Amino acid sequence: AEEPDLDFVFDTDLVRVVVEACHAGDFIYANKRFKELLAQATSKKRCAAYPVQGTSSSAAVQAVLEACAKSGGVDAATSWVRRLRSVGARVSGQPLFAVLDAMAPQGELCPDGPEAKRAEAFILEALALGCKLDVACYQVLFERCLPPRAEGVERWLQRLARQGRRDQLQGYVALIRARTQTHTADQADQWMTRALEACCVRTAHLYNAAIHACARAGNVERALHWLGRLEEEAARGDGEQQPRVAPDVISFSAIMDAYAQQGLTEQTDKMFKRMVAAGVAPDSVSYNTVIKAYTRAMELEGAIRWIDRARAGGVKIDAYGRNAVIAAAARACDAGKAERLLLQMLRDGIKPDVVSYNSVINAMARSEVPDSSGADRIVNLMIDNGVEPDVVTLTVSVHACARVGDKDRAEKVFQRITGRGHALPDAICFNALINASVKAGDIAASERWLAAMIEAGVPPSVVSHTTVLHAHAKLGDIAAAERGMERMLRSDIAANVVSYSALVHACVKAGDVARAEKWFQRMRSAGISANVVSYSSLLNVCAKANDYIRAETWLQRMFDDGVEPNVVCFNNIIDACAKCRQPQRAEAWLYFMMGWDSESEKLPPIPRPQSLEPTSQSFTTAAQAYSAVGAWSEVERIISVMEKCGLEMDEFSLSVLLGAYSRARPRQRERAEAVFAEHVRHGRRITKAPLRVLRSILGAPRFKQVVEEAGSEGLASLAEDA
């Protein structure tokens, strides 16, 4: 008969010394003190009256072996296992798993390799020493040490059968789990069949391994098969001759989770009802699984109903399950619902964690109308409830403020969180502050935050510099934009196409063609391919400079570079021709966009993009060239073509047509009135610009009368301000 394992009391201070020595990597010293620990423990027999206070045998063994193995002392840990067993100390599953896990790290070795062979040899030795291995230990064997179809699997199953029913059962469970991890669920199914044929002890633990393996692989049909077999076992067992085996909450939850992963709410609900009908009480995991199904399907109301149902059943849904619903609300950009769910958590006595609060703030940041004050409010709430904001809190709350240009609140939130000394801002956070300053029109503040970023030791990214550069570009401040570019390049940060395009845009605002071309060429010299946006900016500056020939040259180069122009590029070409009083050429480019040939103008030999279709702006811009000289009939002709193409007149084309009537000699008052009346009758949008032109044509008295005849209060009010 085997001698029973002995219990010892280990000195707590010595245990701590050994653990600390292992963590420090000093295994020579750790080994010396371990010998003292073992000698002291075995020198006194433990009995009920033994008065010494210390660490229990199981806790001490786990502490020293885990510390030793995880710190790289596998050899020492192996030696300690032998010494512990030599004095009869119990060495069981968890510390043995720690040693095996260090010997054969998951995903870092080849089955049947030297590390795998060493781990297998250690398992053999542990069995020989009488150690009690558990499922996790055997799973390391089957998952990491043995190839899936090796003869070694059969050999080990036979060995474990000789060890006894307990080891045989744990071996099969481990093998089935291992095949789940290695994505060979078909083998898991086969081994389950084999386990039952081998007359292995039938337990819910065994069936659950098979159910989980099939469910995780997405083979719900086989998972349901094994659940059905388990239910049959429950019906047959009488609890005496054959121990009753019945499905438990894990059996049903595994299949529910397979449905939940796909957002199949109806099937998940049915499995939950089947579990309850079987007399199995659902736990928080079961409810969380159903809630996950609804959040995956983005059915928020259904998820909330299940939270209420769990509450009614006396089951508390923890922060994990609640966070899933809050995160779904954030994905739906429903900040109000996310906040209500958070407040309900507090009322239910469930303490939200940092993820809960961050999800609500994220919802506020992602909403169509970002709620900066709400983000500030949630930050205050989390601090008041003893939850420390982290860098994610900092970033999403500042981002919520940045999206609406609420610079002052962004800075306030930033100072409050960083002032607590726990969350250090990263590049994303500083970029959000820079963006908030730019949106608020405070360019000086954006420069200040860029400097603060550098001072804090956070390397600015190309996004950081480009955001500031783009702000200067929007104001047309070429000198400041150029300084920003030079600063970025001096910092060894490679500018990208967005950076250069922003600088070209600054030149566009200032109408400086030469500088735009200079920076465009520097971009190409840096090996950066121009995109359609950068070319469009260049074409735009040519149009502003009234240089259509230059614009056409750049369009030709754009094709040569393999960049396909879009409708904006061609509209810029038409605009350049119109500004140069070249109406026929502008119209020729319009016809090119439509796929028509022009008889009057010879255009550069470039292919027409197949997806190119003119917009109302294309027609209106071409008509502007005729409108500028009062050629109203030509404008009417172009607008007629536009309408035949299915494009309605808008407020811009109305302004251009009325402008043509105004510049014509004699002025075309009757036509102007008729066009305006037609526009109003169709309910099309009217702005101040066409109203001003109409007043100049008709004179104030008649203009007022025409507006009144239109019978629109909104139009009358707009006309007064025009």
PAGU-287184 format. One record per residue (C-alpha): residue number from 1; y, z, x. Coordinates in steps of 0.25 Angstrom, whole numbers, m for minus. Each point is the difference from the previous one (the first is absolute). Layout:
BEGIN
[r NUM; [Y; Z; X]]
...
This chain:
BEGIN
[r 1; [0; 0; 0]]
[r 2; [14; m3; 5]]
[r 3; [8; 12; 4]]
[r 4; [12; 1; m9]]
[r 5; [14; m3; 5]]
[r 6; [8; 12; 5]]
[r 7; [14; 4; m4]]
[r 8; [10; 5; 10]]
[r 9; [14; 5; 0]]
[r 10; [8; m7; 11]]
[r 11; [13; 6; 6]]
[r 12; [12; m7; m7]]
[r 13; [9; 1; 12]]
[r 14; [m11; m7; 9]]
[r 15; [m2; m11; m11]]
[r 16; [14; m3; 1]]
[r 17; [1; 0; 15]]
[r 18; [m12; m10; 0]]
[r 19; [6; m9; m10]]
[r 20; [14; 0; 7]]
[r 21; [m7; m3; 13]]
[r 22; [m7; m12; m6]]
[r 23; [13; m5; m6]]
[r 24; [6; 1; 14]]
[r 25; [m12; m8; 5]]
[r 26; [m4; 11; 10]]
[r 27; [m15; m1; m3]]
[r 28; [m3; 8; 13]]
[r 29; [8; 12; m5]]
[r 30; [m5; m2; m15]]
[r 31; [m15; 0; 5]]
[r 32; [2; 13; 8]]
[r 33; [7; 7; m12]]
[r 34; [m11; m6; m10]]
[r 35; [m11; 7; 9]]
[r 36; [8; 13; m2]]
[r 37; [1; m2; m15]]
[r 38; [m15; m3; m1]]
[r 39; [m4; 12; 9]]
[r 40; [9; 9; m8]]
[r 41; [m5; m4; m13]]
[r 42; [m15; 1; 4]]
[r 43; [1; 13; 6]]
[r 44; [2; 7; m13]]
[r 45; [m9; m2; m12]]
[r 46; [7; m2; m13]]
[r 47; [m3; 9; m11]]
[r 48; [6; 5; m13]]
[r 49; [6; 12; 7]]
[r 50; [5; m8; 12]]
[r 51; [15; 4; 0]]
[r 52; [6; m11; 10]]
[r 53; [10; m9; m7]]
[r 54; [m1; m15; 5]]
[r 55; [m3; m14; m4]]
[r 56; [m13; m3; m8]]
[r 57; [m10; m9; 7]]
[r 58; [2; m12; m8]]
[r 59; [15; 0; 1]]
[r 60; [m1; 2; 15]]
[r 61; [m10; m10; 3]]
[r 62; [8; m10; m8]]
[r 63; [13; 3; 7]]
[r 64; [m5; m1; 14]]
[r 65; [m9; m12; m2]]
[r 66; [11; m8; m7]]
[r 67; [11; 4; 10]]
[r 68; [m9; m4; 11]]
[r 69; [m5; m13; m6]]
[r 70; [13; m5; m5]]
[r 71; [7; 3; 13]]
[r 72; [m9; m9; 8]]
[r 73; [m10; 10; 5]]
[r 74; [m13; m6; m7]]
[r 75; [m9; 4; 12]]
[r 76; [5; 14; m1]]
[r 77; [m2; 1; m15]]
[r 78; [m14; m6; 2]]
[r 79; [m3; 11; 10]]
[r 80; [6; 11; m9]]
[r 81; [m9; m5; m12]]
[r 82; [m12; 3; 9]]
[r 83; [5; 14; 4]]
[r 84; [3; 4; m14]]
[r 85; [m14; m4; m5]]
[r 86; [m7; 7; 12]]
[r 87; [5; 13; m5]]
[r 88; [m3; m3; m14]]
[r 89; [14; m3; m5]]
[r 90; [1; m9; m12]]
[r 91; [6; m14; 3]]
[r 92; [1; m8; m13]]
[r 93; [6; m13; m6]]
[r 94; [16; 0; 2]]
[r 95; [1; 4; 15]]
[r 96; [m12; m9; 3]]
[r 97; [7; m12; m7]]
[r 98; [13; 3; 9]]
[r 99; [m9; m2; 12]]
[r 100; [m6; m13; m5]]
[r 101; [13; m5; m5]]
[r 102; [6; 2; 14]]
[r 103; [m13; m7; 7]]
[r 104; [0; m12; m10]]
[r 105; [14; m2; m5]]
[r 106; [1; m8; m13]]
[r 107; [3; m15; 3]]
[r 108; [1; 2; 15]]
[r 109; [m15; m3; 4]]
[r 110; [m11; m10; m1]]
[r 111; [m12; 5; m8]]
[r 112; [m12; 1; 10]]
[r 113; [10; 1; 12]]
[r 114; [0; 12; 10]]
[r 115; [10; 9; m8]]
[r 116; [m9; m3; m13]]
[r 117; [m13; 3; 8]]
[r 118; [6; 13; 5]]
[r 119; [4; 5; m14]]
[r 120; [m14; m4; m5]]
[r 121; [m6; 8; 12]]
[r 122; [9; 12; m4]]
[r 123; [m5; 0; m14]]
[r 124; [m14; 0; 4]]
[r 125; [3; 12; 10]]
[r 126; [7; 7; m12]]
[r 127; [m12; m1; m9]]
[r 128; [m9; 4; 11]]
[r 129; [9; 13; 2]]
[r 130; [m1; 3; m15]]
[r 131; [14; m4; m3]]
[r 132; [3; m2; m15]]
[r 133; [6; m14; m1]]
[r 134; [7; m5; m12]]
[r 135; [3; m13; m7]]
[r 136; [12; m3; 9]]
[r 137; [m8; 1; 12]]
[r 138; [m11; m9; m4]]
[r 139; [11; m10; m5]]
[r 140; [5; m1; 14]]
[r 141; [m14; m3; 4]]
[r 142; [m2; m11; m10]]
[r 143; [15; m6; 0]]
[r 144; [3; 0; 14]]
[r 145; [m12; 1; 9]]
[r 146; [m11; m9; m7]]
[r 147; [2; m15; m3]]
[r 148; [m1; m2; m15]]
[r 149; [m14; m7; 0]]
[r 150; [m6; 7; 13]]
[r 151; [m14; 6; 0]]
[r 152; [7; 13; 4]]
[r 153; [4; 2; m14]]
[r 154; [m14; 0; m5]]
[r 155; [m4; 9; 12]]
[r 156; [10; 10; m3]]
[r 157; [m3; 1; m15]]
[r 158; [m15; 3; 4]]
[r 159; [5; 11; 9]]
[r 160; [9; 6; m10]]
[r 161; [m11; 0; m10]]
[r 162; [m9; 8; 10]]
[r 163; [12; 10; 1]]
[r 164; [m1; 3; m15]]
[r 165; [5; m4; m13]]
[r 166; [14; 6; 3]]
[r 167; [2; m9; 12]]
[r 168; [m7; m12; m7]]
[r 169; [10; 1; m12]]
[r 170; [12; 1; 9]]
[r 171; [m5; m11; 9]]
[r 172; [0; m10; m12]]
[r 173; [13; 5; m6]]
[r 174; [6; m2; 14]]
[r 175; [m6; m14; 2]]
[r 176; [5; m5; m14]]
[r 177; [14; 6; 3]]
[r 178; [0; m7; 14]]
[r 179; [m3; m13; m6]]
[r 180; [12; 2; m9]]
[r 181; [9; 2; 12]]
[r 182; [m6; m13; 7]]
[r 183; [2; m8; m13]]
[r 184; [m15; m3; m2]]
[r 185; [m1; 6; m14]]
[r 186; [m11; m9; m3]]
[r 187; [m8; 7; 11]]
[r 188; [5; 14; m6]]
[r 189; [m6; m5; m14]]
[r 190; [m14; m3; 7]]
[r 191; [0; 13; 7]]
[r 192; [2; 7; m13]]
[r 193; [m12; m7; m6]]
[r 194; [m8; 4; 13]]
[r 195; [4; 14; m1]]
[r 196; [m5; 2; m14]]
[r 197; [m13; m8; 4]]
[r 198; [m2; 10; 11]]
[r 199; [0; 11; m10]]
[r 200; [12; 7; 7]]
[r 201; [6; 11; m8]]
[r 202; [8; m5; m11]]
[r 203; [14; 6; m1]]
[r 204; [14; m4; m5]]
[r 205; [4; 0; 14]]
[r 206; [m9; m12; 3]]
[r 207; [3; m8; m12]]
[r 208; [15; 2; 2]]
[r 209; [m1; m6; 14]]
[r 210; [m6; m12; m6]]
[r 211; [10; m1; m12]]
[r 212; [11; 2; 10]]
[r 213; [m5; m11; 9]]
[r 214; [m1; m10; m11]]
[r 215; [13; 4; m6]]
[r 216; [8; m1; 13]]
[r 217; [m6; m14; 3]]
[r 218; [5; m4; m14]]
[r 219; [m14; m2; m5]]
[r 220; [2; 8; m13]]
[r 221; [m12; m5; m7]]
[r 222; [m9; 6; 11]]
[r 223; [8; 13; m1]]
[r 224; [m2; 1; m15]]
[r 225; [m15; m3; 3]]
[r 226; [m2; 12; 8]]
[r 227; [9; 9; m9]]
[r 228; [m10; m5; m11]]
[r 229; [m12; 4; 9]]
[r 230; [7; 14; 2]]
[r 231; [2; 2; m15]]
[r 232; [m15; m3; m2]]
[r 233; [m4; 10; 10]]
[r 234; [9; 10; m7]]
[r 235; [m7; m3; m13]]
[r 236; [m14; 2; 6]]
[r 237; [2; 12; 8]]
[r 238; [m4; 13; m6]]
[r 239; [5; 10; 10]]
[r 240; [m13; 6; 4]]
[r 241; [m11; m10; 4]]
[r 242; [11; m10; 4]]
[r 243; [14; 5; 3]]
[r 244; [10; m6; m9]]
[r 245; [9; m10; 7]]
[r 246; [12; m4; m8]]
[r 247; [13; m9; 3]]
[r 248; [12; 9; 4]]
[r 249; [14; m3; 0]]
[r 250; [m1; m8; 14]]
[r 251; [m10; m9; m7]]
[r 252; [9; m5; m10]]
[r 253; [13; 1; 8]]
[r 254; [m6; m10; 10]]
[r 255; [m1; m11; m10]]
[r 256; [13; 4; m7]]
[r 257; [7; m2; 14]]
[r 258; [m6; m14; 1]]
[r 259; [6; m4; m13]]
[r 260; [13; 7; 4]]
[r 261; [2; m7; 13]]
[r 262; [1; m13; m9]]
[r 263; [9; 6; m10]]
[r 264; [m11; m2; m11]]
[r 265; [5; 11; m10]]
[r 266; [m10; m3; m11]]
[r 267; [m12; 1; 8]]
[r 268; [5; 13; 7]]
[r 269; [3; 6; m13]]
[r 270; [m15; m3; m5]]
[r 271; [m6; 6; 12]]
[r 272; [8; 13; m2]]
[r 273; [m4; 1; m14]]
[r 274; [m15; m2; 5]]
[r 275; [2; 11; 10]]
[r 276; [5; 10; m11]]
[r 277; [m11; m4; m10]]
[r 278; [m10; 3; 11]]
[r 279; [5; 14; 0]]
[r 280; [7; m1; 14]]
[r 281; [14; 7; 0]]
[r 282; [10; m9; 6]]
[r 283; [8; 6; 12]]
[r 284; [14; m4; 6]]
[r 285; [m7; m11; 8]]
[r 286; [m5; m7; m12]]
[r 287; [13; 1; m7]]
[r 288; [7; m5; 13]]
[r 289; [m10; m12; 0]]
[r 290; [4; m4; m14]]
[r 291; [15; 1; 3]]
[r 292; [m2; m8; 12]]
[r 293; [m6; m11; m9]]
[r 294; [12; 0; m9]]
[r 295; [10; 0; 12]]
[r 296; [m7; m12; 6]]
[r 297; [1; m7; m13]]
[r 298; [15; 4; 0]]
[r 299; [m3; 7; m14]]
[r 300; [9; 12; 2]]
[r 301; [0; 5; m14]]
[r 302; [m15; 0; 1]]
[r 303; [0; 8; 13]]
[r 304; [10; 10; m6]]
[r 305; [m10; 2; m12]]
[r 306; [m11; 3; 9]]
[r 307; [9; 11; 7]]
[r 308; [3; 6; m14]]
[r 309; [m15; m1; m3]]
[r 310; [m4; 7; 13]]
[r 311; [10; 11; m3]]
[r 312; [m5; 2; m14]]
[r 313; [m14; 1; 6]]
[r 314; [4; 11; 9]]
[r 315; [m1; m9; 12]]
[r 316; [12; 0; 10]]
[r 317; [3; m14; 6]]
[r 318; [5; 3; 14]]
[r 319; [11; m6; 8]]
[r 320; [m9; m11; 4]]
[r 321; [m3; m6; m14]]
[r 322; [15; 2; m4]]
[r 323; [5; m7; 12]]
[r 324; [m8; m12; m4]]
[r 325; [7; m1; m13]]
[r 326; [13; 2; 6]]
[r 327; [m2; m10; 10]]
[r 328; [m4; m10; m11]]
[r 329; [13; 3; m7]]
[r 330; [7; m3; 14]]
[r 331; [m7; m13; 1]]
[r 332; [5; m3; m14]]
[r 333; [14; 4; 4]]
[r 334; [0; 10; m12]]
[r 335; [8; 11; 7]]
[r 336; [2; 8; m13]]
[r 337; [m15; 1; m3]]
[r 338; [m3; 4; 15]]
[r 339; [10; 11; m1]]
[r 340; [m5; 5; m13]]
[r 341; [m14; 0; 6]]
[r 342; [5; 9; 11]]
[r 343; [7; 10; m9]]
[r 344; [m13; 1; m8]]
[r 345; [m8; 3; 12]]
[r 346; [9; 12; 3]]
[r 347; [m1; 4; m15]]
[r 348; [m15; 0; 1]]
[r 349; [0; 9; 13]]
[r 350; [m4; m11; 9]]
[r 351; [8; 0; 13]]
[r 352; [4; m14; 3]]
[r 353; [m1; m4; 15]]
[r 354; [9; m8; 9]]
[r 355; [m7; m13; m5]]
[r 356; [3; 4; m15]]
[r 357; [15; 1; 3]]
[r 358; [0; m12; 9]]
[r 359; [m6; m9; m11]]
[r 360; [10; 4; m10]]
[r 361; [12; m3; 10]]
[r 362; [m7; m13; 4]]
[r 363; [0; m4; m15]]
[r 364; [15; 3; m1]]
[r 365; [2; m9; 13]]
[r 366; [m8; m11; m6]]
[r 367; [6; 0; m14]]
[r 368; [7; m12; m5]]
[r 369; [13; 9; 0]]
[r 370; [m3; 10; 12]]
[r 371; [3; 14; m3]]
[r 372; [7; 6; 12]]
[r 373; [4; 13; m7]]
[r 374; [m14; 2; m5]]
[r 375; [m6; m2; 14]]
[r 376; [10; 11; 4]]
[r 377; [m4; 9; m11]]
[r 378; [m15; m1; 3]]
[r 379; [2; 3; 15]]
[r 380; [7; 13; m5]]
[r 381; [m11; 3; m9]]
[r 382; [m11; m1; 10]]
[r 383; [8; 9; 10]]
[r 384; [2; 10; m11]]
[r 385; [m15; 0; m3]]
[r 386; [m4; 3; 15]]
[r 387; [m4; m15; 3]]
[r 388; [6; m5; 13]]
[r 389; [5; m14; 0]]
[r 390; [m6; m9; 11]]
[r 391; [4; m13; 6]]
[r 392; [m5; m8; m12]]
[r 393; [9; 9; m9]]
[r 394; [11; m3; 9]]
[r 395; [m2; m15; 0]]
[r 396; [m2; m2; m15]]
[r 397; [11; 8; m4]]
[r 398; [10; m6; 9]]
[r 399; [m5; m14; m4]]
[r 400; [2; 4; m15]]
[r 401; [15; 2; 4]]
[r 402; [1; m12; 9]]
[r 403; [m5; m10; m11]]
[r 404; [12; 4; m9]]
[r 405; [10; 1; 12]]
[r 406; [1; 15; m2]]
[r 407; [4; 3; 15]]
[r 408; [6; 14; m3]]
[r 409; [m13; 5; m7]]
[r 410; [m9; m7; 10]]
[r 411; [7; 8; 11]]
[r 412; [0; 13; m7]]
[r 413; [m15; m1; m3]]
[r 414; [m3; m4; 15]]
[r 415; [8; 12; 5]]
[r 416; [m7; 10; m9]]
[r 417; [m14; m5; 3]]
[r 418; [2; m1; 15]]
[r 419; [8; 12; 1]]
[r 420; [m13; 8; m4]]
[r 421; [m6; m4; 14]]
[r 422; [m13; m5; m5]]
[r 423; [2; m15; m3]]
[r 424; [5; m9; 11]]
[r 425; [6; m13; m5]]
[r 426; [m7; m13; 5]]
[r 427; [5; m14; 1]]
[r 428; [m2; m3; m15]]
[r 429; [8; 12; m4]]
[r 430; [12; m4; 9]]
[r 431; [m1; m14; m5]]
[r 432; [1; 5; m14]]
[r 433; [13; 7; 4]]
[r 434; [6; m12; 6]]
[r 435; [m4; m8; m12]]
[r 436; [7; 10; m9]]
[r 437; [12; 0; 8]]
[r 438; [1; m16; 0]]
[r 439; [m2; 0; m15]]
[r 440; [11; 10; m2]]
[r 441; [9; m9; 8]]
[r 442; [1; 10; 11]]
[r 443; [m2; m8; 13]]
[r 444; [5; 11; 9]]
[r 445; [m11; 10; m6]]
[r 446; [m11; m11; 3]]
[r 447; [5; 0; 14]]
[r 448; [0; 15; 1]]
[r 449; [m14; 1; m5]]
[r 450; [m5; m10; 10]]
[r 451; [6; 8; 11]]
[r 452; [m6; 13; m6]]
[r 453; [m13; m7; 0]]
[r 454; [1; m3; 15]]
[r 455; [4; 14; 3]]
[r 456; [m11; 6; m8]]
[r 457; [m10; m8; 9]]
[r 458; [m5; m9; m11]]
[r 459; [0; m14; 5]]
[r 460; [8; m10; m9]]
[r 461; [m8; m11; m5]]
[r 462; [4; m15; m2]]
[r 463; [2; 4; m15]]
[r 464; [10; 12; 4]]
[r 465; [9; m10; 8]]
[r 466; [m1; m11; m9]]
[r 467; [4; 8; m12]]
[r 468; [13; 4; 7]]
[r 469; [2; m14; 5]]
[r 470; [m2; m6; m14]]
[r 471; [11; 10; m5]]
[r 472; [10; m6; 10]]
[r 473; [m5; m14; m3]]
[r 474; [3; 2; m15]]
[r 475; [14; 4; 3]]
[r 476; [2; m13; 9]]
[r 477; [2; 9; 12]]
[r 478; [m6; m9; 10]]
[r 479; [5; 9; 12]]
[r 480; [m7; 12; m5]]
[r 481; [m12; m7; m4]]
[r 482; [m1; m6; 14]]
[r 483; [2; 14; 6]]
[r 484; [m12; 5; m8]]
[r 485; [m8; m12; 4]]
[r 486; [3; 2; 15]]
[r 487; [m3; 15; m1]]
[r 488; [m14; m3; m6]]
[r 489; [m3; m10; 11]]
[r 490; [5; 10; 11]]
[r 491; [m10; 11; m6]]
[r 492; [m12; m10; 2]]
[r 493; [m2; m2; m15]]
[r 494; [m3; m14; m3]]
[r 495; [8; m6; m11]]
[r 496; [m7; m7; m11]]
[r 497; [4; m12; m9]]
[r 498; [6; 10; m10]]
[r 499; [9; 6; 11]]
[r 500; [5; m14; 5]]
[r 501; [1; m5; m15]]
[r 502; [9; 12; m3]]
[r 503; [9; m4; 12]]
[r 504; [1; m14; m4]]
[r 505; [3; 5; m14]]
[r 506; [12; 7; 6]]
[r 507; [5; m13; 6]]
[r 508; [m2; m6; m14]]
[r 509; [9; 10; m6]]
[r 510; [11; m3; 10]]
[r 511; [m2; m15; 0]]
[r 512; [m3; 0; 15]]
[r 513; [m10; m12; 2]]
[r 514; [0; 0; 15]]
[r 515; [m4; 15; 1]]
[r 516; [m10; m2; m11]]
[r 517; [m6; m11; 8]]
[r 518; [1; 8; 13]]
[r 519; [m9; 12; m6]]
[r 520; [m9; m10; m7]]
[r 521; [m3; m7; 14]]
[r 522; [m2; 14; 6]]
[r 523; [m10; 4; m10]]
[r 524; [m8; m13; 3]]
[r 525; [2; 2; 15]]
[r 526; [m6; 14; m2]]
[r 527; [m13; m7; m6]]
[r 528; [3; 4; m14]]
[r 529; [m3; m10; m10]]
[r 530; [11; m2; m10]]
[r 531; [m4; 1; m15]]
[r 532; [6; m6; m13]]
[r 533; [10; 12; m1]]
[r 534; [6; m2; 14]]
[r 535; [1; m15; m2]]
[r 536; [6; 2; m14]]
[r 537; [11; 9; 6]]
[r 538; [3; m11; 10]]
[r 539; [1; m10; m10]]
[r 540; [9; 9; m8]]
[r 541; [10; 2; 11]]
[r 542; [1; m15; 2]]
[r 543; [3; m2; m15]]
[r 544; [11; 11; 2]]
[r 545; [6; m8; 11]]
[r 546; [0; m13; m8]]
[r 547; [m10; m6; 10]]
[r 548; [m10; m8; m7]]
[r 549; [m4; m8; 12]]
[r 550; [m4; 13; 7]]
[r 551; [m7; 5; m12]]
[r 552; [m9; m12; m1]]
[r 553; [m3; 0; 15]]
[r 554; [m5; 14; m1]]
[r 555; [m8; m4; m12]]
[r 556; [m7; m11; 8]]
[r 557; [m2; 11; 11]]
[r 558; [m6; 9; m10]]
[r 559; [m11; m11; m4]]
[r 560; [m2; m2; 15]]
[r 561; [m3; 14; 2]]
[r 562; [m11; 0; m11]]
[r 563; [9; 9; m10]]
[r 564; [0; m5; m14]]
[r 565; [13; 1; m7]]
[r 566; [1; 7; m13]]
[r 567; [10; m3; m12]]
[r 568; [11; 9; 6]]
[r 569; [0; m9; 13]]
[r 570; [2; m12; m8]]
[r 571; [11; 6; m8]]
[r 572; [7; 4; 13]]
[r 573; [0; m15; 4]]
[r 574; [5; m4; m14]]
[r 575; [11; 10; 1]]
[r 576; [4; m5; 14]]
[r 577; [1; m14; m5]]
[r 578; [8; 5; m12]]
[r 579; [10; 8; 8]]
[r 580; [2; m12; 9]]
[r 581; [4; m8; m12]]
[r 582; [m13; m9; 1]]
[r 583; [m4; 0; m15]]
[r 584; [m10; m12; 1]]
[r 585; [m7; 6; 12]]
[r 586; [m1; 13; m7]]
[r 587; [m6; m7; m12]]
[r 588; [m9; m8; 9]]
[r 589; [m6; 14; 5]]
[r 590; [m2; 4; m14]]
[r 591; [m7; m12; m3]]
[r 592; [m9; 2; 12]]
[r 593; [m4; 14; m5]]
[r 594; [m4; m7; m13]]
[r 595; [m8; m11; 7]]
[r 596; [10; m11; m3]]
[r 597; [5; m10; 9]]
[r 598; [15; m2; 3]]
[r 599; [6; m14; 1]]
[r 600; [13; 4; 5]]
[r 601; [m3; 10; 11]]
[r 602; [m10; m1; 12]]
[r 603; [m6; 14; 2]]
[r 604; [m7; 5; 13]]
[r 605; [m15; m4; 0]]
[r 606; [m6; 13; m4]]
[r 607; [m12; 3; m9]]
[r 608; [3; 6; m14]]
[r 609; [m8; 13; m2]]
[r 610; [m10; m1; m11]]
[r 611; [4; 13; m7]]
[r 612; [15; m3; 1]]
[r 613; [7; 0; m14]]
[r 614; [15; 1; m2]]
[r 615; [7; 11; m7]]
[r 616; [12; 1; m9]]
[r 617; [7; 4; 13]]
[r 618; [m4; m13; 7]]
[r 619; [6; m8; m12]]
[r 620; [13; 8; m1]]
[r 621; [2; 0; 15]]
[r 622; [m1; m15; 0]]
[r 623; [9; m1; m12]]
[r 624; [11; 8; 7]]
[r 625; [3; m11; 10]]
[r 626; [4; m9; m13]]
[r 627; [7; 12; m7]]
[r 628; [9; 2; 12]]
[r 629; [6; m14; m2]]
[r 630; [0; 1; m15]]
[r 631; [m11; m10; m2]]
[r 632; [m5; 7; m13]]
[r 633; [m9; m12; m5]]
[r 634; [m8; 1; 13]]
[r 635; [m1; 15; m2]]
[r 636; [m5; m2; m14]]
[r 637; [m10; m10; 5]]
[r 638; [m6; 9; 10]]
[r 639; [0; 12; m10]]
[r 640; [m7; m10; m10]]
[r 641; [m11; m3; 10]]
[r 642; [m1; 15; 2]]
[r 643; [m3; 3; m14]]
[r 644; [m10; m12; m1]]
[r 645; [m7; 8; 11]]
[r 646; [m2; 12; m9]]
[r 647; [12; 8; 6]]
[r 648; [10; 6; m9]]
[r 649; [15; 1; 4]]
[r 650; [4; 14; 5]]
[r 651; [13; 6; 2]]
[r 652; [2; m7; 14]]
[r 653; [m3; m14; m5]]
[r 654; [10; 3; m12]]
[r 655; [11; 4; 11]]
[r 656; [m3; m13; 8]]
[r 657; [1; m9; m13]]
[r 658; [12; 7; m5]]
[r 659; [7; m1; 14]]
[r 660; [m3; m15; 0]]
[r 661; [7; m1; m14]]
[r 662; [12; 9; 6]]
[r 663; [2; m9; 12]]
[r 664; [m1; m13; m8]]
[r 665; [12; m8; m3]]
[r 666; [3; 1; m11]]
[r 667; [m7; 13; m3]]
[r 668; [m12; 0; m9]]
[r 669; [3; 11; m10]]
[r 670; [m8; m5; m11]]
[r 671; [m12; m2; 8]]
[r 672; [2; 14; 6]]
[r 673; [1; 6; m14]]
[r 674; [m13; m7; m4]]
[r 675; [m8; 4; 12]]
[r 676; [4; 15; m1]]
[r 677; [m3; 0; m15]]
[r 678; [m14; m6; 3]]
[r 679; [m2; 10; 11]]
[r 680; [3; 12; m10]]
[r 681; [m8; m6; m11]]
[r 682; [m12; 0; 9]]
[r 683; [2; 15; 3]]
[r 684; [1; m3; 15]]
[r 685; [6; 10; 10]]
[r 686; [15; m1; 2]]
[r 687; [8; 7; 11]]
[r 688; [15; 1; 4]]
[r 689; [0; m12; 9]]
[r 690; [m2; m11; m10]]
[r 691; [9; 7; m10]]
[r 692; [12; 0; 10]]
[r 693; [m3; m15; 2]]
[r 694; [0; m2; m15]]
[r 695; [13; 7; m1]]
[r 696; [7; m8; 11]]
[r 697; [m4; m13; m8]]
[r 698; [4; 4; m14]]
[r 699; [11; 10; 2]]
[r 700; [0; 15; m4]]
[r 701; [3; m3; m16]]
[r 702; [m11; m10; m2]]
[r 703; [m10; 7; 9]]
[r 704; [2; 13; m8]]
[r 705; [m2; m8; m13]]
[r 706; [m13; m6; 6]]
[r 707; [m6; 13; 4]]
[r 708; [3; 6; m13]]
[r 709; [m7; m12; m7]]
[r 710; [m12; 3; 8]]
[r 711; [m1; 13; m8]]
[r 712; [m6; 9; 11]]
[r 713; [7; 14; 3]]
[r 714; [m6; 0; 14]]
[r 715; [5; m13; 3]]
[r 716; [14; 4; m5]]
[r 717; [0; 12; 8]]
[r 718; [m4; m8; 13]]
[r 719; [10; m10; m3]]
[r 720; [11; 10; 0]]
[r 721; [m4; 5; 14]]
[r 722; [m1; m14; 5]]
